[in-house]
Amino acid sequence: MKILLVDDELELVSALSERLSFRGFETEWVTSGEEAIEKVSAGKFDMAILDVKMPRISGLELRNKLEKICPSLKFIFLSGHGSEDDYNEGSCGADCYLIKPVKIENLVERINIALGL
């Protein structure tokens, strides 16, 4: 199972990737929606964990673009600043919507549920 992490906070996304790799997940990470589109276009991913609020392409917009490239991709949203509208839109189109800071154990549990592990 391969997971793509997308967040414009470099330290957060790299640390999250490292923590998930310690728990046996194969991860790659990027800091923009454009990079995420390139990654998913070039390789196979099972899940994308997306920050909701990012410059240029929001996580919600990115989900729509990535679904067109890979319809089987699962999504988890992370947000520290999302609005109620973002939550409502994100939670209906994703396997999970978590608020930052997120406990790694909670994220791992949600990943396992979404991927059927």
PyMOL commands that set and color helices and strands:
alter all, ss='L'
color gray80, all
select helices_A, chain A and resi 10-22+33-42+59-69+84-93+104-115
alter helices_A, ss='H'
color red, helices_A
select strands_A, chain A and resi 2-6+26-30+47-51+74-79+96-99
alter strands_A, ss='S'
color yellow, strands_A
deselect
rebuild
show_as cartoon
